[in-house]
Amino acid sequence: MRSDSRPHVVIIGGGFGGLDAARSLADQPLSVTLVDRHNYHLFQPLLYQVATASLSPGDIASPIRWILRRQSNVKVLLADAQSVDPQARRITLGPGPVDDYEAPEHRTPSQTVDYDYLVVATGAAHAYFGHPEWAGRAPGLKTLDDALEIRRRVLLAFEAAEREPDAIEQRRLLTFVIVGGGPTGVELAGALAEIARRTLRQDFRAIKPESARVVLIEGGPHLLAAFPESLRAAARASLIAIGVEVLTGSVVTAVDDRGVSWQSSVPSDRVTGGAAPSVTPGRIDAQTVLWAAGVAASPLARSLGVPLDRVGRVAAEPTLQVPGRPEIFVVGDICAFEQDGAVLPGVAQVAKQQGAHAARNIIAATRGQPLRRFRYRDYGNMATVGRGAAVADIGGVRASGVTAWFIWLFIHIFWLIGFRNRVAVLSEWAWAYVTFQRRVRLITGPPPGPSDRQPPHP
């Protein structure tokens, strides 16, 4: 039994949606518990810059406790929410990092937390379209651990190529394939091309890093499908200008230790940058494959006992409540919310607005007031393509090139949490812009696993 008589709000997830929900409950006569498996809030839009050695993890992440330090009604738990029992209004927490520091005889297999209101903001995971075995060979980009693993693989590929005497195998080691032509895939491709052609150009003796091949594969007919056609074309042209090969209308059918196989799915506007590919159609030999093609909602949604869509999201009520469970709200990637005939995208602005709205509806519910329908306000889309190049569609204003890049830079600096983060990121970007260098080129992590080691070639 709780000693606190105030209504108890539990928020699962410290991402954009969960954090904005917690902040919106400040100074309210409510007891709030925020549960997250990490002790930090991550600014995901810049995660690719950690993966490509532009920024350090601390530049884009801040401790959740520090962010909420002035909210006396908020308690933070470092734990992994395993399931929700809607009947009992209770969540079950599984063993987490904290349990490693407790004596075995004091550990409990699980802990429960009761709630009066629940906000589920657990985000999304990678989706490999029925091929989970590809995950080991093609890491995605959702967490800091993902970013550091990608950075490690990219830098190790250049190091392995420096030691490789065989020209064909060296070429395979210097081939990088990104699967998925959304903002994450486009940004990764542009950053990898810049690393090869500018950052590492003078660092090696046996190889020419600028000869590295970067290939972006998209299953649909266009890159950046959510953008207007003029900006899609501008982004594609910018990628080609820095040497990225673009394959659209191409669906990946296999990922193995030697590379990627694909097949055409729809008429393609395929454009090849640089020299014509040396591999046969439908196959690209590559050591490094990165996944940016799809997401699936957190599996926690399955415990809510309501129908889910094909990617595991909850079809929320207009008020963001779970159907039949008025005390449970879903926000962000776990929420399938339809507006104007289309489901809202899983982007930060949607999660932030939904998190704040769910909090306002909880406040209204505790006061016996009617709940309000959620209405998303679209502030636009942005994607950076490389040094001094981006595309932006904001409030009906469409821009590309350097103008869009400065818009992208200003908005991302503005939304970073913490003065130190803003200063650190701005200084790193300024340094990289002037010197073409990326100072965080560190190979960290465990020794290479089987998927990282160079397989024997025939």
Kinemage of the C-alpha trace (Angstrom):
@kinemage 1
@onewidth
@group {chain A} dominant
@subgroup {mainchain}
@vectorlist {calphas} color= white
{ca met a 1} P 0.000 0.000 0.000
{ca arg a 2} L 1.332 3.426 -0.878
{ca ser a 3} L 1.847 5.938 1.900
{ca asp a 4} L 1.326 8.800 -0.563
{ca ser a 5} L -2.385 9.568 -0.956
{ca arg a 6} L -1.926 11.546 -4.154
{ca pro a 7} L -2.929 9.905 -7.467
{ca his a 8} L 0.059 7.944 -8.764
{ca val a 9} L 1.133 8.415 -12.382
{ca val a 10} L 3.667 5.946 -13.793
{ca ile a 11} L 5.499 6.850 -16.997
{ca ile a 12} L 7.353 4.074 -18.788
{ca gly a 13} L 10.112 5.472 -20.982
{ca gly a 14} L 12.366 8.504 -20.650
{ca gly a 15} L 12.472 9.419 -24.330
{ca phe a 16} L 10.857 12.454 -25.913
{ca gly a 17} L 7.281 11.427 -25.092
{ca gly a 18} L 7.883 10.215 -21.556
{ca leu a 19} L 10.093 13.142 -20.603
{ca asp a 20} L 7.609 15.743 -21.869
{ca ala a 21} L 4.831 13.952 -19.998
{ca ala a 22} L 6.836 14.104 -16.761
{ca arg a 23} L 7.722 17.760 -17.241
{ca ser a 24} L 4.093 18.651 -17.936
{ca leu a 25} L 3.090 17.151 -14.570
{ca ala a 26} L 5.354 19.495 -12.600
{ca asp a 27} L 3.755 21.370 -9.698
{ca gln a 28} L 0.680 19.141 -9.811
{ca pro a 29} L -0.798 17.339 -6.762
{ca leu a 30} L 0.321 14.025 -8.245
{ca ser a 31} L 2.961 11.445 -7.422
{ca val a 32} L 4.933 10.596 -10.562
{ca thr a 33} L 7.274 7.659 -11.170
{ca leu a 34} L 9.306 7.546 -14.374
{ca val a 35} L 10.748 4.137 -15.289
{ca asp a 36} L 13.494 3.673 -17.879
{ca arg a 37} L 16.123 1.006 -18.530
{ca his a 38} L 18.712 3.768 -19.033
{ca asn a 39} L 19.575 6.587 -16.664
{ca tyr a 40} L 19.743 9.142 -19.468
{ca his a 41} L 17.528 10.877 -21.992
{ca leu a 42} L 18.882 10.495 -25.523
{ca phe a 43} L 18.543 13.090 -28.274
{ca gln a 44} L 18.003 10.520 -31.020
{ca pro a 45} L 18.053 12.863 -34.053
{ca leu a 46} L 21.812 13.275 -33.558
{ca leu a 47} L 22.528 9.630 -32.794
{ca tyr a 48} L 23.965 9.083 -36.268
{ca gln a 49} L 26.654 11.664 -35.454
{ca val a 50} L 27.882 9.492 -32.596
{ca ala a 51} L 27.857 6.513 -34.970
{ca thr a 52} L 29.982 8.422 -37.477
{ca ala a 53} L 32.497 9.826 -34.956
{ca ser a 54} L 31.354 13.460 -34.991
{ca leu a 55} L 30.018 13.611 -31.428
{ca ser a 56} L 30.593 11.826 -28.132
{ca pro a 57} L 27.728 10.065 -26.324
{ca gly a 58} L 27.679 12.706 -23.587
{ca asp a 59} L 27.069 15.430 -26.173
{ca ile a 60} L 23.590 14.126 -27.007
{ca ala a 61} L 22.478 12.553 -23.723
{ca ser a 62} L 21.665 13.927 -20.272
{ca pro a 63} L 20.887 12.102 -17.006
{ca ile a 64} L 17.138 11.882 -16.444
{ca arg a 65} L 17.521 12.614 -12.741
{ca trp a 66} L 19.396 15.830 -13.553
{ca ile a 67} L 16.746 16.946 -16.050
{ca leu a 68} L 13.951 16.395 -13.496
{ca arg a 69} L 15.945 17.446 -10.435
{ca arg a 70} L 13.665 20.404 -9.637
{ca gln a 71} L 10.430 18.376 -9.849
{ca ser a 72} L 9.930 17.202 -6.294
{ca asn a 73} L 6.901 15.114 -7.237
{ca val a 74} L 8.887 12.887 -9.633
{ca lys a 75} L 10.703 9.693 -8.700
{ca val a 76} L 12.997 7.980 -11.242
{ca leu a 77} L 13.541 4.200 -11.313
{ca leu a 78} L 16.310 2.559 -13.331
{ca ala a 79} L 14.540 -0.640 -14.361
{ca asp a 80} L 13.139 -2.579 -17.294
{ca ala a 81} L 9.343 -2.672 -17.451
{ca gln a 82} L 8.464 -6.216 -18.487
{ca ser a 83} L 4.679 -6.226 -18.498
{ca val a 84} L 1.523 -4.347 -17.605
{ca asp a 85} L -1.437 -5.848 -15.736
{ca pro a 86} L -4.337 -3.545 -16.693
{ca gln a 87} L -6.780 -5.340 -14.400
{ca ala a 88} L -4.649 -4.825 -11.293
{ca arg a 89} L -3.269 -1.478 -12.527
{ca arg a 90} L 0.246 -2.732 -11.947
{ca ile a 91} L 3.485 -2.966 -13.899
{ca thr a 92} L 6.149 -5.614 -13.389
{ca leu a 93} L 9.788 -4.611 -13.428
{ca gly a 94} L 12.354 -7.211 -14.372
{ca pro a 95} L 15.935 -7.494 -13.151
{ca gly a 96} L 18.026 -4.593 -14.380
{ca pro a 97} L 21.472 -3.011 -14.023
{ca val a 98} L 20.886 -2.220 -10.340
{ca asp a 99} L 20.488 -5.918 -9.509
{ca asp a 100} L 24.117 -6.557 -10.458
{ca tyr a 101} L 25.140 -4.597 -7.349
{ca glu a 102} L 22.972 -6.524 -4.907
{ca ala a 103} L 23.937 -9.689 -3.131
{ca pro a 104} L 22.331 -12.756 -4.765
{ca glu a 105} L 20.302 -13.532 -1.636
{ca his a 106} L 18.799 -10.033 -1.707
{ca arg a 107} L 17.804 -10.029 -5.345
{ca thr a 108} L 14.196 -10.458 -6.315
{ca pro a 109} L 13.190 -11.838 -9.708
{ca ser a 110} L 10.710 -9.011 -10.188
{ca gln a 111} L 9.239 -5.930 -8.563
{ca thr a 112} L 5.787 -4.441 -9.062
{ca val a 113} L 4.638 -0.821 -9.130
{ca asp a 114} L 0.975 0.133 -8.861
{ca tyr a 115} L -0.492 3.070 -10.721
{ca asp a 116} L -3.639 5.143 -10.971
{ca tyr a 117} L -2.685 6.455 -14.393
{ca leu a 118} L -0.129 5.031 -16.805
{ca val a 119} L 1.706 6.629 -19.726
{ca val a 120} L 3.391 4.090 -22.001
{ca ala a 121} L 6.166 5.748 -24.010
{ca thr a 122} L 8.506 2.840 -24.639
{ca gly a 123} L 9.478 3.689 -28.215
{ca ala a 124} L 10.403 1.242 -30.928
{ca ala a 125} L 12.967 -1.390 -31.832
{ca his a 126} L 14.499 -2.477 -35.127
{ca ala a 127} L 12.376 -4.505 -37.548
{ca tyr a 128} L 14.036 -6.891 -39.991
{ca phe a 129} L 10.872 -7.923 -41.839
{ca gly a 130} L 10.796 -11.482 -40.595
{ca his a 131} L 14.573 -12.011 -40.667
{ca pro a 132} L 15.848 -11.513 -37.098
{ca glu a 133} L 19.000 -13.405 -38.072
{ca trp a 134} L 20.116 -10.330 -40.041
{ca ala a 135} L 20.463 -8.271 -36.849
{ca gly a 136} L 23.960 -9.537 -36.067
{ca arg a 137} L 25.276 -8.590 -39.508
{ca ala a 138} L 23.298 -5.367 -39.994
{ca pro a 139} L 23.002 -3.351 -36.759
{ca gly a 140} L 20.375 -0.643 -36.553
{ca leu a 141} L 20.566 2.736 -34.860
{ca lys a 142} L 18.249 3.293 -31.892
{ca thr a 143} L 20.486 3.501 -28.807
{ca leu a 144} L 23.896 4.780 -27.764
{ca asp a 145} L 25.121 1.193 -27.696
{ca asp a 146} L 23.993 0.830 -31.324
{ca ala a 147} L 25.840 4.015 -32.284
{ca leu a 148} L 29.078 2.942 -30.622
{ca glu a 149} L 28.864 -0.493 -32.255
{ca ile a 150} L 28.388 1.081 -35.684
{ca arg a 151} L 31.317 3.436 -35.082
{ca arg a 152} L 33.467 0.470 -34.078
{ca arg a 153} L 32.555 -1.540 -37.183
{ca val a 154} L 33.103 1.362 -39.572
{ca leu a 155} L 36.537 2.229 -38.204
{ca leu a 156} L 37.573 -1.439 -37.971
{ca ala a 157} L 36.692 -1.892 -41.643
{ca phe a 158} L 39.274 0.730 -42.648
{ca glu a 159} L 41.855 -0.803 -40.306
{ca ala a 160} L 41.252 -4.286 -41.723
{ca ala a 161} L 41.565 -2.960 -45.279
{ca glu a 162} L 44.930 -1.389 -44.412
{ca arg a 163} L 46.240 -4.867 -43.516
{ca glu a 164} L 44.605 -6.752 -46.412
{ca pro a 165} L 46.982 -7.599 -49.309
{ca asp a 166} L 44.282 -8.896 -51.663
{ca ala a 167} L 42.788 -6.087 -53.773
{ca ile a 168} L 39.371 -7.729 -54.209
{ca glu a 169} L 38.978 -8.400 -50.503
{ca gln a 170} L 40.228 -4.928 -49.735
{ca arg a 171} L 37.474 -3.561 -51.959
{ca arg a 172} L 34.869 -5.570 -50.047
{ca leu a 173} L 36.179 -4.271 -46.735
{ca leu a 174} L 35.869 -0.715 -48.030
{ca thr a 175} L 32.252 -1.170 -49.154
{ca phe a 176} L 29.523 0.140 -46.850
{ca val a 177} L 25.835 -0.619 -47.442
{ca ile a 178} L 23.018 1.244 -45.721
{ca val a 179} L 19.563 -0.328 -46.010
{ca gly a 180} L 16.720 2.189 -45.812
{ca gly a 181} L 16.321 5.564 -47.500
{ca gly a 182} L 14.573 7.506 -44.761
{ca pro a 183} L 16.238 10.362 -42.835
{ca thr a 184} L 18.454 8.020 -40.783
{ca gly a 185} L 19.692 6.141 -43.854
{ca val a 186} L 20.328 9.320 -45.830
{ca glu a 187} L 22.195 10.948 -42.948
{ca leu a 188} L 24.311 7.850 -42.318
{ca ala a 189} L 25.193 7.539 -46.002
{ca gly a 190} L 26.222 11.175 -46.283
{ca ala a 191} L 28.318 11.032 -43.113
{ca leu a 192} L 30.105 7.824 -44.148
{ca ala a 193} L 30.970 9.309 -47.535
{ca glu a 194} L 32.468 12.354 -45.833
{ca ile a 195} L 34.498 10.210 -43.427
{ca ala a 196} L 36.019 8.307 -46.336
{ca arg a 197} L 36.616 11.200 -48.690
{ca arg a 198} L 37.690 13.904 -46.243
{ca thr a 199} L 38.301 12.821 -42.641
{ca leu a 200} L 40.454 9.738 -43.239
{ca arg a 201} L 41.989 10.761 -46.524
{ca gln a 202} L 45.531 11.253 -45.197
{ca asp a 203} L 45.480 8.750 -42.328
{ca phe a 204} L 46.376 5.517 -44.132
{ca arg a 205} L 49.289 4.373 -46.284
{ca ala a 206} L 48.259 1.100 -47.930
{ca ile a 207} L 44.726 2.154 -48.890
{ca lys a 208} L 42.987 5.191 -50.251
{ca pro a 209} L 40.000 5.784 -47.927
{ca glu a 210} L 38.421 8.079 -50.511
{ca ser a 211} L 37.984 5.044 -52.771
{ca ala a 212} L 35.526 3.519 -50.286
{ca arg a 213} L 32.169 2.636 -51.749
{ca val a 214} L 28.990 3.782 -49.952
{ca val a 215} L 25.719 2.297 -51.222
{ca leu a 216} L 22.243 3.332 -50.048
{ca ile a 217} L 19.446 0.822 -50.785
{ca glu a 218} L 15.774 1.786 -50.543
{ca gly a 219} L 12.856 -0.558 -51.208
{ca gly a 220} L 10.459 2.186 -52.301
{ca pro a 221} L 10.674 4.286 -55.435
{ca his a 222} L 12.088 7.361 -53.659
{ca leu a 223} L 14.387 8.440 -50.870
{ca leu a 224} L 12.828 10.473 -48.041
{ca ala a 225} L 9.283 9.460 -48.955
{ca ala a 226} L 7.725 11.947 -46.499
{ca phe a 227} L 9.333 14.924 -48.245
{ca pro a 228} L 8.088 16.817 -51.325
{ca glu a 229} L 9.432 15.633 -54.670
{ca ser a 230} L 11.674 18.674 -55.134
{ca leu a 231} L 13.462 18.004 -51.833
{ca arg a 232} L 13.737 14.262 -52.524
{ca ala a 233} L 15.474 15.097 -55.789
{ca ala a 234} L 17.758 17.611 -54.065
{ca ala a 235} L 18.756 15.085 -51.407
{ca arg a 236} L 19.496 12.423 -54.022
{ca ala a 237} L 21.596 14.852 -56.046
{ca ser a 238} L 23.566 15.876 -52.939
{ca leu a 239} L 24.300 12.250 -52.079
{ca ile a 240} L 25.495 11.500 -55.590
{ca ala a 241} L 27.687 14.603 -55.542
{ca ile a 242} L 29.644 13.237 -52.581
{ca gly a 243} L 29.974 9.788 -54.137
{ca val a 244} L 27.091 7.795 -52.629
{ca glu a 245} L 25.495 5.180 -54.885
{ca val a 246} L 21.708 5.177 -54.598
{ca leu a 247} L 19.559 2.134 -55.393
{ca thr a 248} L 15.825 2.728 -55.121
{ca gly a 249} L 13.084 0.241 -55.876
{ca ser a 250} L 15.341 -2.465 -54.477
{ca val a 251} L 14.396 -4.831 -51.653
{ca val a 252} L 17.072 -6.625 -49.649
{ca thr a 253} L 16.548 -10.387 -49.765
{ca ala a 254} L 19.593 -11.617 -47.838
{ca val a 255} L 22.314 -10.323 -45.525
{ca asp a 256} L 25.273 -12.610 -44.876
{ca asp a 257} L 28.938 -12.497 -43.885
{ca arg a 258} L 29.981 -11.503 -47.381
{ca gly a 259} L 27.448 -8.804 -48.181
{ca val a 260} L 23.886 -8.108 -49.321
{ca ser a 261} L 21.553 -9.535 -51.965
{ca trp a 262} L 18.627 -7.558 -53.330
{ca gln a 263} L 15.985 -7.618 -56.026
{ca ser a 264} L 14.057 -4.940 -57.831
{ca ser a 265} L 10.529 -4.428 -56.542
{ca val a 266} L 9.111 -1.401 -58.388
{ca pro a 267} L 10.228 0.769 -61.301
{ca ser a 268} L 13.301 2.514 -59.986
{ca asp a 269} L 14.740 5.984 -60.300
{ca arg a 270} L 18.059 4.308 -59.539
{ca val a 271} L 21.030 6.562 -59.877
{ca thr a 272} L 24.611 5.463 -59.514
{ca gly a 273} L 27.186 7.923 -58.286
{ca gly a 274} L 30.741 7.558 -59.507
{ca ala a 275} L 31.900 4.582 -61.538
{ca ala a 276} L 29.524 1.787 -62.480
{ca pro a 277} L 29.260 -0.969 -59.844
{ca ser a 278} L 31.758 -3.781 -60.298
{ca val a 279} L 29.494 -6.422 -58.785
{ca thr a 280} L 26.749 -8.307 -60.609
{ca pro a 281} L 23.170 -6.964 -60.343
{ca gly a 282} L 21.384 -8.068 -57.240
{ca arg a 283} L 24.487 -8.589 -55.134
{ca ile a 284} L 26.873 -6.262 -53.307
{ca asp a 285} L 29.908 -7.657 -51.516
{ca ala a 286} L 30.412 -5.629 -48.338
{ca gln a 287} L 31.925 -6.040 -44.905
{ca thr a 288} L 29.762 -3.381 -43.230
{ca val a 289} L 25.964 -3.355 -43.529
{ca leu a 290} L 23.868 -0.884 -41.534
{ca trp a 291} L 20.101 -1.140 -41.054
{ca ala a 292} L 17.781 1.868 -41.255
{ca ala a 293} L 14.804 0.273 -42.970
{ca gly a 294} L 12.101 -0.388 -40.424
{ca val a 295} L 10.888 -0.275 -36.844
{ca ala a 296} L 8.588 -2.288 -34.619
{ca ala a 297} L 6.852 -1.007 -31.505
{ca ser a 298} L 8.046 -2.076 -28.086
{ca pro a 299} L 6.839 -5.590 -27.151
{ca leu a 300} L 5.417 -4.152 -23.925
{ca ala a 301} L 2.318 -3.201 -25.942
{ca arg a 302} L 1.327 -6.863 -26.141
{ca ser a 303} L 0.686 -6.973 -22.399
{ca leu a 304} L -1.985 -4.262 -22.628
{ca gly a 305} L -4.487 -6.797 -23.964
{ca val a 306} L -5.763 -4.699 -26.872
{ca pro a 307} L -5.514 -5.188 -30.652
{ca leu a 308} L -2.267 -4.028 -32.245
{ca asp a 309} L -1.438 -3.017 -35.804
{ca arg a 310} L 1.025 -4.886 -38.021
{ca val a 311} L 4.068 -3.254 -36.370
{ca gly a 312} L 2.788 -3.745 -32.826
{ca arg a 313} L 1.332 -0.301 -32.086
{ca val a 314} L -1.825 0.463 -30.114
{ca ala a 315} L -4.628 2.177 -32.015
{ca ala a 316} L -5.272 4.944 -29.496
{ca glu a 317} L -8.469 6.834 -28.809
{ca pro a 318} L -8.574 10.505 -29.895
{ca thr a 319} L -7.598 11.389 -26.323
{ca leu a 320} L -4.529 9.052 -26.536
{ca gln a 321} L -6.197 6.591 -24.145
{ca val a 322} L -6.049 2.849 -24.734
{ca pro a 323} L -9.455 1.547 -25.882
{ca gly a 324} L -11.324 0.193 -22.877
{ca arg a 325} L -8.609 1.401 -20.481
{ca pro a 326} L -9.201 5.095 -19.776
{ca glu a 327} L -6.414 5.191 -17.176
{ca ile a 328} L -3.742 4.145 -19.721
{ca phe a 329} L -2.295 6.522 -22.317
{ca val a 330} L 0.086 5.636 -25.166
{ca val a 331} L 2.436 8.132 -26.825
{ca gly a 332} L 5.216 8.118 -29.401
{ca asp a 333} L 6.277 5.086 -31.410
{ca ile a 334} L 3.965 2.728 -29.528
{ca cys a 335} L 0.908 4.804 -30.479
{ca ala a 336} L -0.837 4.368 -33.844
{ca phe a 337} L -2.741 7.645 -34.079
{ca glu a 338} L -4.624 8.480 -37.250
{ca gln a 339} L -5.043 12.090 -38.266
{ca asp a 340} L -6.403 13.353 -41.575
{ca gly a 341} L -6.516 9.822 -42.959
{ca ala a 342} L -2.920 8.872 -42.167
{ca val a 343} L -1.092 7.441 -39.166
{ca leu a 344} L 1.286 9.953 -37.625
{ca pro a 345} L 4.992 9.201 -38.159
{ca gly a 346} L 7.272 8.006 -35.384
{ca val a 347} L 9.272 11.214 -35.014
{ca ala a 348} L 10.356 13.246 -32.006
{ca gln a 349} L 7.851 16.067 -32.488
{ca val a 350} L 4.904 13.660 -32.468
{ca ala a 351} L 6.156 11.996 -29.275
{ca lys a 352} L 6.779 15.325 -27.517
{ca gln a 353} L 3.361 16.712 -28.339
{ca gln a 354} L 1.609 13.472 -27.397
{ca gly a 355} L 3.500 13.211 -24.102
{ca ala a 356} L 2.515 16.732 -23.067
{ca his a 357} L -1.092 16.164 -24.183
{ca ala a 358} L -1.396 12.891 -22.252
{ca ala a 359} L -0.190 14.711 -19.136
{ca arg a 360} L -2.763 17.475 -19.596
{ca asn a 361} L -5.519 14.883 -19.971
{ca ile a 362} L -4.397 13.112 -16.798
{ca ile a 363} L -4.572 16.425 -14.935
{ca ala a 364} L -8.050 16.986 -16.353
{ca ala a 365} L -9.144 13.473 -15.323
{ca thr a 366} L -8.006 14.007 -11.737
{ca arg a 367} L -10.076 17.189 -11.634
{ca gly a 368} L -13.169 15.571 -13.098
{ca gln a 369} L -12.899 17.657 -16.248
{ca pro a 370} L -13.503 16.390 -19.803
{ca leu a 371} L -10.504 15.127 -21.739
{ca arg a 372} L -9.454 16.809 -24.967
{ca arg a 373} L -8.750 15.252 -28.331
{ca phe a 374} L -5.154 15.255 -29.510
{ca arg a 375} L -4.274 17.233 -32.593
{ca tyr a 376} L -0.750 17.097 -33.966
{ca arg a 377} L 0.820 20.270 -35.254
{ca asp a 378} L 3.339 19.460 -37.956
{ca tyr a 379} L 6.402 21.668 -37.669
{ca gly a 380} L 8.001 20.085 -40.735
{ca asn a 381} L 10.703 17.619 -41.712
{ca met a 382} L 14.465 17.935 -42.002
{ca ala a 383} L 17.378 15.735 -43.011
{ca thr a 384} L 21.040 16.530 -43.411
{ca val a 385} L 22.867 15.029 -46.374
{ca gly a 386} L 26.440 16.071 -45.647
{ca arg a 387} L 28.703 19.012 -45.019
{ca gly a 388} L 26.727 22.148 -45.771
{ca ala a 389} L 23.867 20.221 -47.389
{ca ala a 390} L 20.410 19.389 -46.078
{ca val a 391} L 16.729 19.491 -46.983
{ca ala a 392} L 14.024 21.154 -44.894
{ca asp a 393} L 10.246 21.426 -45.212
{ca ile a 394} L 9.085 23.649 -42.357
{ca gly a 395} L 5.803 25.524 -42.203
{ca gly a 396} L 5.396 25.476 -45.960
{ca val a 397} L 8.931 26.802 -46.474
{ca arg a 398} L 11.080 24.414 -48.496
{ca ala a 399} L 14.829 24.763 -48.619
{ca ser a 400} L 17.831 22.709 -49.623
{ca gly a 401} L 21.602 23.047 -49.648
{ca val a 402} L 23.430 25.395 -47.260
{ca thr a 403} L 20.291 27.309 -46.253
{ca ala a 404} L 18.562 24.124 -45.116
{ca trp a 405} L 21.748 22.999 -43.377
{ca phe a 406} L 21.856 26.136 -41.222
{ca ile a 407} L 18.150 25.706 -40.406
{ca trp a 408} L 18.820 22.094 -39.423
{ca leu a 409} L 21.822 23.118 -37.290
{ca phe a 410} L 19.946 25.871 -35.429
{ca ile a 411} L 16.881 23.743 -34.656
{ca his a 412} L 18.897 20.778 -33.413
{ca ile a 413} L 21.036 22.988 -31.177
{ca phe a 414} L 17.872 24.642 -29.834
{ca trp a 415} L 16.210 21.350 -28.874
{ca leu a 416} L 19.255 19.829 -27.173
{ca ile a 417} L 18.759 19.545 -23.420
{ca gly a 418} L 21.326 21.362 -21.330
{ca phe a 419} L 23.596 24.347 -21.951
{ca arg a 420} L 26.719 22.174 -21.860
{ca asn a 421} L 25.346 19.925 -24.595
{ca arg a 422} L 24.599 22.877 -26.842
{ca val a 423} L 28.065 24.367 -26.407
{ca ala a 424} L 29.812 21.009 -26.872
{ca val a 425} L 27.893 20.122 -30.025
{ca leu a 426} L 28.319 23.574 -31.546
{ca ser a 427} L 32.074 23.542 -30.877
{ca glu a 428} L 32.474 20.048 -32.360
{ca trp a 429} L 30.521 21.041 -35.475
{ca ala a 430} L 32.569 24.225 -35.861
{ca trp a 431} L 35.822 22.259 -35.518
{ca ala a 432} L 34.685 19.638 -38.031
{ca tyr a 433} L 33.522 22.287 -40.499
{ca val a 434} L 36.840 24.155 -40.439
{ca thr a 435} L 39.218 21.179 -40.281
{ca phe a 436} L 37.200 18.376 -41.937
{ca gln a 437} L 38.126 16.251 -38.904
{ca arg a 438} L 36.037 14.116 -36.549
{ca arg a 439} L 37.732 13.971 -33.185
{ca val a 440} L 35.859 10.993 -31.740
{ca arg a 441} L 37.427 8.335 -33.978
{ca leu a 442} L 37.888 5.832 -31.154
{ca ile a 443} L 37.501 2.082 -31.546
{ca thr a 444} L 35.974 0.904 -28.288
{ca gly a 445} L 33.961 -2.061 -27.103
{ca pro a 446} L 34.634 -5.785 -26.900
{ca pro a 447} L 37.005 -7.628 -29.245
{ca pro a 448} L 35.519 -8.286 -32.701
{ca gly a 449} L 32.939 -11.065 -32.796
{ca pro a 450} L 32.501 -13.612 -35.573
{ca ser a 451} L 30.500 -11.189 -37.707
{ca asp a 452} L 33.292 -8.601 -37.509
{ca arg a 453} L 36.154 -10.880 -38.367
{ca gln a 454} L 37.210 -11.140 -41.941
{ca pro a 455} L 35.890 -14.441 -43.356
{ca pro a 456} L 38.307 -16.470 -45.463
{ca his a 457} L 37.833 -15.553 -49.074
{ca pro a 458} L 38.096 -18.105 -51.875
